[in-house]
Amino acid sequence: IVRASDGASITDPKLVLQLYGTWKDTPSGPAKAHLLATASPKGGSARFVLHLPNKLRGSTVLLQVTGGGSGYRPVSSAVLTISYRFDPPHAVRPGA
């Protein structure tokens, strides 16, 4: 949901939203932010289409949306921590 500080829905495509994921590329390295997807609001919401690398399965990933654009101050969301556990839609499970 994309809303202005007064609660009104934002539908302006000039607002560009970026979804970042933060994780360690190597076990001993520092966590690094990776741009995963961009979107603009439509009807008060934004949809991000993204792909996380398979190497992250079983890992913790931090997600955050940032945004800005002509006539907008920079904005950012709270950070969401997820555990990346993905089963491909066509996976065959033992005993299935």
C-alpha positions as CSV (number, residue, x, y, z in Angstrom):
1,I,0.0,0.0,0.0
2,V,1.4,3.4,-1.0
3,R,0.0,6.3,1.0
4,A,0.9,9.9,1.6
5,S,1.5,11.2,5.2
6,D,-2.2,12.3,5.3
7,G,-3.3,8.7,4.5
8,A,-4.3,9.4,0.9
9,S,-3.5,6.8,-1.8
10,I,-0.6,7.7,-4.1
11,T,-1.1,6.9,-7.8
12,D,1.5,9.2,-9.3
13,P,4.0,7.3,-11.5
14,K,6.6,10.0,-10.8
15,L,7.1,8.3,-7.5
16,V,9.7,5.5,-8.1
17,L,9.9,2.8,-5.5
18,Q,12.9,0.5,-5.2
19,L,12.9,-2.8,-3.3
20,Y,16.3,-3.7,-1.8
21,G,17.3,-7.0,-0.3
22,T,20.3,-7.2,2.1
23,W,22.4,-10.3,2.6
24,K,25.9,-11.5,2.9
25,D,27.4,-12.6,-0.5
26,T,30.0,-14.6,1.4
27,P,29.8,-16.1,4.9
28,S,32.7,-13.9,6.2
29,G,31.8,-10.8,4.2
30,P,29.7,-7.8,5.1
31,A,26.0,-7.6,4.4
32,K,25.3,-5.7,1.2
33,A,22.1,-4.2,-0.2
34,H,21.0,-5.5,-3.6
35,L,18.4,-3.7,-5.8
36,L,15.8,-6.4,-6.5
37,A,13.0,-4.5,-8.3
38,T,11.5,-1.2,-9.0
39,A,7.8,-0.1,-9.3
40,S,5.6,2.9,-9.4
41,P,2.3,3.1,-7.5
42,K,-1.0,2.3,-9.3
43,G,-4.3,2.7,-7.5
44,G,-2.5,3.2,-4.1
45,S,-0.4,0.0,-4.3
46,A,2.8,-1.1,-5.9
47,R,3.7,-4.6,-7.1
48,F,7.3,-5.8,-7.3
49,V,8.3,-8.7,-9.4
50,L,11.6,-10.1,-8.3
51,H,13.9,-13.1,-8.2
52,L,16.1,-14.1,-5.3
53,P,19.2,-16.1,-6.0
54,N,18.9,-19.8,-5.2
55,K,22.0,-19.6,-3.1
56,L,19.9,-17.7,-0.5
57,R,17.6,-20.6,0.2
58,G,17.6,-21.1,4.0
59,S,19.0,-17.7,4.6
60,T,17.7,-14.6,6.2
61,V,17.1,-11.6,3.9
62,L,16.3,-8.1,5.0
63,L,13.8,-6.3,2.7
64,Q,13.2,-2.5,2.5
65,V,11.5,-0.2,0.1
66,T,12.9,3.2,-0.7
67,G,11.4,5.8,-3.0
68,G,11.6,9.3,-4.4
69,G,11.0,11.2,-7.6
70,S,10.1,14.6,-9.0
71,G,8.2,16.5,-6.3
72,Y,8.8,13.8,-3.6
73,R,11.1,13.7,-0.6
74,P,13.1,10.5,-0.2
75,V,11.1,7.9,1.7
76,S,11.8,4.5,3.1
77,S,9.8,1.7,4.7
78,A,10.6,-0.3,7.8
79,V,12.9,-3.2,7.3
80,L,11.3,-6.6,7.0
81,T,13.3,-9.7,7.9
82,I,12.3,-12.9,6.0
83,S,13.6,-16.4,6.0
84,Y,13.9,-17.5,2.4
85,R,12.4,-20.9,2.0
86,F,11.1,-21.5,-1.5
87,D,9.8,-24.7,-3.0
88,P,9.5,-24.4,-6.8
89,P,5.9,-24.7,-7.9
90,H,6.6,-27.9,-9.9
91,A,8.8,-29.6,-7.3
92,V,8.1,-33.2,-6.7
93,R,8.2,-34.1,-3.1
94,P,9.1,-37.6,-1.8
95,G,5.9,-39.6,-1.0
96,A,3.7,-37.2,-3.0
